[in-house]
Amino acid sequence: MRTVIVNGTVIDTEPEPRVLPGACVVVEDGVIVSVGPEPPRGDRPSGDVNGGDVNGGDVNGGDVNGGDVEVIDATGRIVLPGLVDTHRHVWQSVLRGIAADATLGGYLDLVLGRLAPAFRAEDVYAAELWGAIEALNAGVTTLYDWSHIQLTPAHTDAAVAALRESGVRAVLAYAHPGPGDGARDEAAVRRFRSEHFPSAEPGLVTPAFAAWGPVYGSVEAARADWLLARELGLPISLHATGEGPVERLHANGLLGPGVLFVHGNGMPEEAMKLVAANGGTASVTPAVECQMGHGLPETGRFRESGVPTGLGVDTVTAVPGDMFAVMRAAFAAERSRPGRPADRPFTAADVLRMATIEGATAIGMADRIGSLTPGKQADLLLLDAGAPNLAPVHDPVAAVVTAADVSTVDTVLVAGRVVKRGGRLVGPDTARARDLAERSARHVSAQALGRSTTPR
C-alpha cells in the first residue's frame, strides 16, 4: 500500500526543525520512502486533488493505480512527525484529575498507596486502552509507558493486550509490583519478556524495564535489576532527582547506554555530565514537575550537559494528556530559568525537536521514528492550520509549539496506517473503550476511596 500526502506545509525535524512548503510525503508499506516537492510519476490521481476528487472518495476508495495508492490532500494542513511522549503512566488514564491539587508526596500516597492496589486486571486493560486512545487522538504516536501496575501476571497480560489493540506505538516498561527489595520478582520479568516479546523483530509494542532502585531500593537490588535487564536486552528507565542516584549507579558500574533518567530536578552538574559521558538520556515532564513541586524542570541543564532529552506527560491525575500542553510548559519554564545563558536562547524549534526526534533519541528509537527521514516508520501528524487558534500561520514551527492543541489534530498515521482522519478516530471502538474506562474508574474509586466518580 502506498500513501501520498500532497499540498501540505511539511515540517521535518532532523537534524533541526525546518519547514518544507508544499512538499510531498510518500509512504509505502508503512515506511517513509521520500519527502520532496513533487509526487513520483504515476502517484498523482488523474483528477484535480484540490478540486475535491480526493476527498470525494474516488482516490481514498482505492481507484488510483489499480487500488494500491491513497492520496491524502493536506491543503491547509501542517504535516509533521508524530509526537513522542517519553514518560507516561498510561494505566492512570482512569484517574484523570484525581490529584490535581496534590504535591508529589500526596500523589504517591493517594495514587500508588491507595488507588493502585484496587486495580484489577480488567481495570488495567481499560485504562491502558483508554490512555493509548487519548494519546493517538492528541497526535502522540509513541508512548514510553512506565508501568508500575504489574500486580499479577494477569495485570501484565492486560496491559500488553490493550496497547496492541489500540494501534499506538509504545514501549512498555515493566516495573516490579512495588519499590522495596522484597517486591522483586525476576521470574515475572522473564515471563513478560519471553511470552509477550519472544521475537527480536520490533513490533508496534516493544519491551523495557522500569527500575525502582537505587532511588526506592538498595544498590544491591539495583545491581540485580541492571544485570537482569541487560541479560534480557531491555533498556532501563528510572525516576531520579537530586544528588545520589546517578552517583551510586556510577560507583557500581551501572551507568551506560540505554538508561533513561526521568525528571532530574536538582541533579548536580557533575551527575548530568556522568549521564552524558556514559550514553544515558533524560525525560523531563515539565507540567507535572512544576505543578507537584518537584522543582524547576531541568530541560536546559540536561541539554547543555550533552544529554539527549525528551518530554513527557507523566500522569493525567494532575495535568492534560497531550504533548502540546507539555511543550508549552517546557517552553515557559526553561525561558524563565534563572541563569539561562543569554547566548543560548531556548527556542520553539528546540521544544519541537524534544517532542519528536530528540525524544525518539532519548528512548532509543531515533532510527525508526521522530523525523521524516526516508526509511523511518511513517508516524505522521496533520494539523488543521485553518483552525481559529492557529490561523494565520506565520511560522509553522512556532504555531505547533505555542498555539496548536488537540482540537487541531486532523489526521494521525502510525506505521502508515490512518488512526485518525478528519478529526475523528478510526481505530478501536471509542465508545466501548470509554465505557470500560468509566466502569473501571467507578470500581477503583469505590474500592479505594469509598465513593463514586460519576458526576451527579
NORUR-V726240 format. One record per residue. N is the residue number from 1. PHI is phi in whole degrees, -180 to 180 (* if undefined). PSI is psi in whole degrees, 0 to 359 (999 if undefined). NEAR is the number of other C-alpha atoms within 8 Angstrom. Layout:
n & phi & psi & near
N & PHI & PSI & NEAR
N & PHI & PSI & NEAR
This chain:
n & phi & psi & near
1 & * & 132 & 8
2 & -115 & 134 & 10
3 & -121 & 131 & 12
4 & -121 & 122 & 14
5 & -106 & 117 & 12
6 & -121 & 157 & 14
7 & 71 & 12 & 11
8 & -93 & 167 & 16
9 & -93 & 107 & 16
10 & -95 & 135 & 12
11 & -115 & 118 & 14
12 & -99 & 162 & 13
13 & -126 & 3 & 15
14 & -128 & 129 & 9
15 & -78 & 338 & 4
16 & -137 & 155 & 8
17 & -59 & 132 & 12
18 & -149 & 151 & 8
19 & -100 & 134 & 10
20 & -122 & 86 & 9
21 & -61 & 134 & 7
22 & 69 & 14 & 10
23 & -72 & 156 & 14
24 & -111 & 132 & 15
25 & -110 & 124 & 13
26 & -111 & 129 & 13
27 & -122 & 136 & 14
28 & -135 & 125 & 11
29 & 52 & 42 & 7
30 & 83 & 4 & 12
31 & -122 & 140 & 13
32 & -71 & 126 & 16
33 & -108 & 336 & 10
34 & -164 & 153 & 10
35 & -135 & 115 & 12
36 & -160 & 182 & 8
37 & -74 & 336 & 7
38 & -135 & 147 & 6
39 & -66 & 149 & 12
40 & -58 & 153 & 6
41 & -57 & 133 & 5
42 & 94 & 349 & 6
43 & -90 & 342 & 9
44 & -80 & 142 & 8
45 & -70 & 159 & 10
46 & -71 & 337 & 4
47 & -79 & 177 & 7
48 & -86 & 113 & 9
49 & -61 & 311 & 9
50 & -71 & 342 & 8
51 & -80 & 353 & 7
52 & 111 & 355 & 8
53 & -63 & 329 & 12
54 & -70 & 305 & 16
55 & -69 & 343 & 10
56 & -73 & 346 & 7
57 & 117 & 342 & 8
58 & -64 & 321 & 11
59 & -82 & 307 & 15
60 & -64 & 340 & 12
61 & -80 & 351 & 8
62 & 104 & 21 & 11
63 & -94 & 3 & 11
64 & -95 & 133 & 11
65 & 49 & 49 & 8
66 & 75 & 15 & 7
67 & 91 & 11 & 9
68 & -111 & 10 & 10
69 & -129 & 130 & 16
70 & -112 & 128 & 14
71 & -105 & 125 & 13
72 & -105 & 116 & 11
73 & -82 & 111 & 12
74 & -100 & 26 & 13
75 & -57 & 130 & 9
76 & 74 & 19 & 10
77 & -123 & 150 & 12
78 & -101 & 126 & 15
79 & -109 & 128 & 13
80 & -151 & 168 & 12
81 & -63 & 150 & 15
82 & -59 & 151 & 16
83 & -80 & 147 & 13
84 & -116 & 115 & 15
85 & -97 & 113 & 16
86 & -90 & 0 & 16
87 & -164 & 111 & 15
88 & -151 & 140 & 13
89 & -94 & 88 & 12
90 & -64 & 329 & 13
91 & -64 & 348 & 11
92 & -89 & 9 & 12
93 & -62 & 332 & 14
94 & -84 & 3 & 12
95 & -110 & 24 & 9
96 & -52 & 126 & 10
97 & 73 & 6 & 9
98 & -75 & 343 & 7
99 & -128 & 36 & 12
100 & -61 & 327 & 8
101 & -98 & 4 & 6
102 & -82 & 146 & 10
103 & -79 & 177 & 9
104 & -57 & 316 & 9
105 & -62 & 318 & 7
106 & -65 & 321 & 9
107 & -62 & 313 & 11
108 & -61 & 318 & 9
109 & -65 & 314 & 9
110 & -76 & 306 & 10
111 & -77 & 310 & 10
112 & -83 & 325 & 10
113 & -79 & 322 & 9
114 & -112 & 316 & 11
115 & -82 & 316 & 13
116 & -56 & 316 & 9
117 & -62 & 343 & 9
118 & -85 & 353 & 9
119 & -75 & 124 & 10
120 & -88 & 170 & 7
121 & -59 & 320 & 11
122 & -67 & 334 & 10
123 & -72 & 323 & 12
124 & -64 & 316 & 14
125 & -58 & 311 & 13
126 & -62 & 317 & 13
127 & -70 & 318 & 15
128 & -65 & 318 & 14
129 & -65 & 313 & 13
130 & -66 & 320 & 13
131 & -65 & 322 & 13
132 & -69 & 320 & 13
133 & -62 & 318 & 12
134 & -57 & 316 & 9
135 & -63 & 312 & 13
136 & -61 & 319 & 13
137 & -60 & 330 & 12
138 & -95 & 9 & 11
139 & 83 & 10 & 13
140 & -87 & 110 & 14
141 & -94 & 343 & 16
142 & -131 & 130 & 12
143 & -119 & 134 & 16
144 & -99 & 105 & 13
145 & -95 & 102 & 13
146 & -83 & 98 & 14
147 & -106 & 90 & 13
148 & -102 & 53 & 11
149 & -132 & 27 & 11
150 & -85 & 66 & 12
151 & -74 & 329 & 8
152 & -146 & 166 & 8
153 & -56 & 325 & 8
154 & -65 & 324 & 7
155 & -62 & 317 & 15
156 & -64 & 313 & 13
157 & -58 & 320 & 8
158 & -66 & 319 & 12
159 & -63 & 314 & 11
160 & -62 & 314 & 11
161 & -61 & 317 & 9
162 & -68 & 317 & 12
163 & -63 & 318 & 14
164 & -66 & 322 & 10
165 & -67 & 327 & 8
166 & -68 & 328 & 11
167 & 91 & 2 & 11
168 & -79 & 155 & 15
169 & -88 & 130 & 10
170 & -146 & 146 & 12
171 & -103 & 116 & 12
172 & -97 & 106 & 14
173 & -95 & 111 & 14
174 & -80 & 128 & 14
175 & -113 & 145 & 14
176 & -55 & 155 & 14
177 & -58 & 338 & 11
178 & -153 & 169 & 8
179 & -80 & 340 & 10
180 & -75 & 158 & 8
181 & -58 & 327 & 8
182 & -70 & 347 & 4
183 & -89 & 357 & 9
184 & -65 & 138 & 9
185 & -144 & 87 & 7
186 & -64 & 325 & 7
187 & -61 & 322 & 6
188 & -67 & 322 & 8
189 & -65 & 318 & 10
190 & -64 & 320 & 9
191 & -64 & 316 & 9
192 & -53 & 315 & 11
193 & -71 & 311 & 11
194 & -75 & 321 & 8
195 & -81 & 322 & 7
196 & -97 & 337 & 8
197 & -136 & 60 & 10
198 & -73 & 339 & 7
199 & -96 & 148 & 5
200 & -79 & 347 & 5
201 & -72 & 124 & 4
202 & -72 & 127 & 7
203 & -100 & 195 & 5
204 & -68 & 327 & 9
205 & -110 & 125 & 13
206 & -126 & 158 & 10
207 & -95 & 155 & 12
208 & -152 & 178 & 13
209 & -123 & 129 & 13
210 & -101 & 113 & 14
211 & -97 & 136 & 12
212 & -82 & 318 & 13
213 & -90 & 161 & 12
214 & -90 & 20 & 12
215 & -78 & 312 & 9
216 & -108 & 1 & 8
217 & -142 & 188 & 12
218 & -81 & 163 & 10
219 & -65 & 325 & 10
220 & -62 & 317 & 6
221 & -66 & 321 & 11
222 & -63 & 317 & 13
223 & -61 & 317 & 10
224 & -64 & 320 & 8
225 & -66 & 318 & 9
226 & -63 & 316 & 10
227 & -63 & 319 & 8
228 & -64 & 313 & 9
229 & -62 & 318 & 13
230 & -70 & 324 & 9
231 & -61 & 319 & 7
232 & -88 & 0 & 8
233 & 70 & 35 & 6
234 & -105 & 125 & 10
235 & -64 & 158 & 11
236 & -120 & 142 & 14
237 & -133 & 142 & 14
238 & -148 & 151 & 12
239 & -78 & 134 & 11
240 & -154 & 123 & 12
241 & -133 & 159 & 11
242 & 66 & 196 & 10
243 & -88 & 139 & 10
244 & 130 & 299 & 6
245 & -58 & 310 & 11
246 & -65 & 318 & 12
247 & -63 & 320 & 9
248 & -67 & 319 & 10
249 & -62 & 317 & 12
250 & -63 & 316 & 10
251 & -62 & 335 & 7
252 & -106 & 14 & 7
253 & 69 & 28 & 6
254 & -104 & 355 & 9
255 & -73 & 155 & 11
256 & 163 & 179 & 9
257 & -62 & 154 & 8
258 & 80 & 17 & 11
259 & -116 & 118 & 13
260 & -106 & 119 & 13
261 & -96 & 124 & 13
262 & -99 & 134 & 14
263 & 83 & 275 & 14
264 & 78 & 10 & 14
265 & -57 & 129 & 12
266 & 75 & 9 & 10
267 & -68 & 131 & 10
268 & -62 & 154 & 8
269 & -59 & 319 & 8
270 & -65 & 326 & 6
271 & -65 & 318 & 11
272 & -62 & 322 & 12
273 & -66 & 327 & 11
274 & -66 & 318 & 10
275 & -59 & 313 & 14
276 & -64 & 315 & 12
277 & -65 & 334 & 7
278 & -101 & 11 & 9
279 & 81 & 17 & 11
280 & -80 & 169 & 16
281 & -134 & 176 & 16
282 & -139 & 153 & 15
283 & -128 & 126 & 16
284 & -111 & 136 & 14
285 & -119 & 79 & 15
286 & -63 & 323 & 14
287 & -65 & 311 & 12
288 & -66 & 318 & 13
289 & -63 & 320 & 13
290 & -70 & 317 & 11
291 & -73 & 322 & 9
292 & -92 & 355 & 10
293 & 85 & 26 & 8
294 & -62 & 326 & 10
295 & 131 & 175 & 8
296 & -62 & 131 & 11
297 & -57 & 139 & 15
298 & -98 & 31 & 12
299 & -51 & 304 & 10
300 & -69 & 319 & 9
301 & -65 & 319 & 8
302 & -60 & 311 & 13
303 & -67 & 323 & 10
304 & -67 & 337 & 7
305 & -86 & 358 & 10
306 & 89 & 19 & 8
307 & -97 & 119 & 15
308 & -59 & 130 & 13
309 & -132 & 127 & 16
310 & -107 & 177 & 18
311 & -115 & 153 & 18
312 & -144 & 155 & 14
313 & -76 & 316 & 18
314 & 83 & 277 & 9
315 & -145 & 132 & 13
316 & -83 & 5 & 13
317 & -65 & 344 & 12
318 & -134 & 336 & 14
319 & -137 & 167 & 11
320 & -64 & 157 & 7
321 & -98 & 31 & 9
322 & -124 & 153 & 13
323 & -80 & 345 & 14
324 & -66 & 316 & 12
325 & -63 & 321 & 10
326 & -66 & 317 & 14
327 & -60 & 317 & 14
328 & -68 & 323 & 10
329 & -63 & 318 & 10
330 & -64 & 317 & 13
331 & -62 & 311 & 12
332 & -67 & 315 & 8
333 & -65 & 317 & 11
334 & -72 & 322 & 13
335 & -71 & 342 & 9
336 & -101 & 4 & 7
337 & -66 & 126 & 8
338 & -61 & 136 & 4
339 & 85 & 4 & 4
340 & -62 & 130 & 10
341 & -61 & 128 & 6
342 & -66 & 334 & 5
343 & -87 & 2 & 4
344 & -130 & 74 & 6
345 & -65 & 147 & 7
346 & -97 & 118 & 10
347 & -112 & 169 & 7
348 & -60 & 325 & 11
349 & -64 & 322 & 10
350 & -60 & 317 & 8
351 & -65 & 314 & 13
352 & -63 & 323 & 14
353 & -62 & 318 & 13
354 & -65 & 328 & 12
355 & -84 & 357 & 15
356 & -131 & 264 & 16
357 & -69 & 323 & 14
358 & -73 & 325 & 14
359 & -63 & 319 & 19
360 & -62 & 321 & 15
361 & -63 & 318 & 12
362 & -61 & 326 & 15
363 & -102 & 14 & 12
364 & 75 & 28 & 8
365 & -126 & 20 & 10
366 & -67 & 342 & 11
367 & -78 & 349 & 6
368 & -118 & 328 & 8
369 & -141 & 178 & 14
370 & 99 & 346 & 17
371 & -151 & 180 & 12
372 & -101 & 24 & 14
373 & -63 & 128 & 9
374 & -54 & 138 & 9
375 & 102 & 343 & 8
376 & -86 & 164 & 12
377 & -65 & 142 & 12
378 & -85 & 72 & 14
379 & -97 & 108 & 14
380 & -133 & 156 & 13
381 & -137 & 131 & 16
382 & -117 & 124 & 13
383 & -105 & 145 & 12
384 & -80 & 101 & 12
385 & -74 & 351 & 12
386 & -94 & 2 & 9
387 & -64 & 150 & 8
388 & -56 & 329 & 5
389 & -87 & 359 & 6
390 & -116 & 322 & 12
391 & -79 & 147 & 8
392 & -79 & 145 & 6
393 & -93 & 114 & 8
394 & -92 & 318 & 5
395 & -131 & 105 & 6
396 & -58 & 323 & 11
397 & -64 & 312 & 13
398 & -62 & 324 & 10
399 & -63 & 317 & 12
400 & -61 & 314 & 10
401 & -76 & 319 & 13
402 & -99 & 342 & 10
403 & -130 & 335 & 9
404 & -70 & 156 & 13
405 & -151 & 187 & 10
406 & -60 & 326 & 10
407 & -65 & 339 & 7
408 & -92 & 358 & 11
409 & -78 & 105 & 15
410 & -89 & 311 & 14
411 & -139 & 140 & 13
412 & -135 & 134 & 18
413 & -122 & 139 & 15
414 & -124 & 121 & 17
415 & 52 & 38 & 9
416 & 82 & 355 & 15
417 & -97 & 129 & 7
418 & -73 & 123 & 10
419 & -113 & 348 & 13
420 & -146 & 133 & 15
421 & -143 & 132 & 11
422 & 60 & 31 & 6
423 & 82 & 5 & 10
424 & -125 & 135 & 7
425 & -67 & 140 & 10
426 & -126 & 16 & 8
427 & -95 & 241 & 9
428 & -62 & 163 & 10
429 & -68 & 102 & 6
430 & -66 & 321 & 9
431 & -64 & 316 & 6
432 & -62 & 315 & 7
433 & -63 & 319 & 12
434 & -65 & 320 & 9
435 & -62 & 316 & 8
436 & -62 & 319 & 9
437 & -65 & 317 & 13
438 & -67 & 321 & 9
439 & -63 & 316 & 8
440 & -66 & 321 & 13
441 & -60 & 317 & 12
442 & -65 & 318 & 11
443 & -63 & 310 & 9
444 & -63 & 315 & 13
445 & -64 & 318 & 13
446 & -66 & 318 & 11
447 & -69 & 319 & 9
448 & -90 & 327 & 10
449 & -118 & 350 & 9
450 & 71 & 29 & 7
451 & -148 & 162 & 7
452 & -91 & 153 & 8
453 & -97 & 356 & 8
454 & -76 & 123 & 5
455 & -61 & 145 & 3
456 & -121 & 999 & 2
